């Protein structure tokens, strides 16, 4: 039973729930809440450490390190190397998305449609606390593939000026490239590449990036 805030495992958890550099340096990440811990268990992924309030740690100490608004009953620490690997025929390529909530939502969307996920340099960390919560456990089921291992046919989703999504051949293997919320895709990712636009009959000029990714995967799957 952990009874001191100076416990080494508790110190590690504090770091893993903080800046990205600690997760990259250790190759570990931490998830908060029984739902995410159960998702890891269902996927057959064992924790390096498992803190359970009242069982392995005093509840007030666990609450003190949590980033959640309400105290959690469990925090698990896992190895990134234990996560799923291997590209799938359909992929979402996330280019410099700044919002970890959008990254996590797209992780969950990839899970729903049997796709994989790739994140570029400069993209929000998919293993950050906010992204993990938004992923709803998808991190334990969906491969995170290196940027250069995505399917080589890459379609850029652009807000304006592309071919209509519904008129485009979306046969796999295919990667949908999604750009950051503010600046979109870099020119080198758009030039000389297939570009598609989701037609919007309403007044909005563009879609949230997570909504655009969901529509693209739905359209590809529907066919």
C-alpha positions, 0 to 999 in steps of 0.5 A, spaced: 500 500 500 502 506 497 502 511 503 507 517 501 506 522 496 514 521 495 513 514 493 517 512 486 511 509 483 507 515 484 513 520 482 513 516 476 505 517 475 506 524 476 511 525 470 507 521 465 501 525 466 505 531 465 509 534 459 510 529 453 518 529 454 517 524 460 513 519 456 518 519 450 524 518 455 521 512 459 517 509 453 511 509 458 504 512 459 499 513 464 491 512 463 486 514 468 480 511 470 477 504 470 474 504 463 481 505 460 484 500 465 479 495 463 480 496 455 487 495 456 486 488 460 481 486 454 486 487 449 491 483 453 496 488 455 498 488 462 500 494 466 507 496 469 504 499 475 497 499 477 494 503 482 487 502 485 484 507 490 484 503 497 487 497 495 494 499 492 494 506 494 491 511 499 485 514 495 487 521 497 494 520 494 491 517 487 486 523 487 492 528 488 496 526 482 490 525 477 488 530 472 481 528 472 475 533 475 473 527 479 477 523 483 479 516 479 479 509 482 485 507 478 491 509 474 495 504 470 502 505 467 503 501 460 509 501 455 508 504 448 512 498 445 506 493 448 501 497 443 498 494 437 503 495 431 502 494 423 499 498 418 492 497 416 489 498 409 485 504 411 489 510 415 488 517 418 494 521 417 494 527 422 498 533 420 500 537 426 493 537 430 494 541 436 488 539 440 489 532 443 482 532 444 481 531 436 487 526 436 484 522 441 477 523 438 480 521 431 483 515 434 476 512 437 474 514 430 479 509 427 477 504 431 470 504 429 472 503 422 477 499 422 483 504 420 490 505 423 493 512 425 499 516 424 501 522 427 506 527 424 512 531 428 509 537 431 502 533 432 499 533 439 501 527 443 496 521 442 498 518 449 497 525 453 491 524 458 486 528 454 487 524 448 487 518 451 480 520 455 478 522 448 480 515 445 476 511 449 480 505 449 482 505 442 489 506 443 489 499 446 486 496 439 488 501 434 495 501 431 499 507 431 504 507 425 510 511 423 508 517 418 512 513 413 509 507 413 502 509 412 499 506 405 502 510 400 496 512 396 494 519 400 488 523 399 489 530 402 482 532 405 482 540 404 476 545 406 475 548 399 477 546 392 478 539 392 474 533 388 467 531 391 469 526 396 463 522 394 465 522 387 472 519 389 475 512 388 476 511 396 478 503 394 484 501 400 489 501 401 488 509 402 491 514 407 486 520 409 491 526 410 488 531 415 491 538 417 491 542 423 486 546 426 488 553 424 493 552 418 491 545 415 495 541 411 502 543 409 503 545 401 508 539 400 502 534 402 497 537 398 501 539 391 501 534 386 496 529 390 489 527 390 485 532 394 478 531 396 473 536 399 467 534 403 461 538 400 457 542 405 450 544 404 449 549 410 452 555 412 459 553 415 465 554 411 469 548 414 468 542 419 472 540 425 477 536 423 475 530 427 468 530 424 471 530 417 475 524 418 469 521 421 465 522 414 471 520 410 472 513 413 464 512 413 464 514 406 470 509 404 467 504 409 460 505 406 462 503 399 
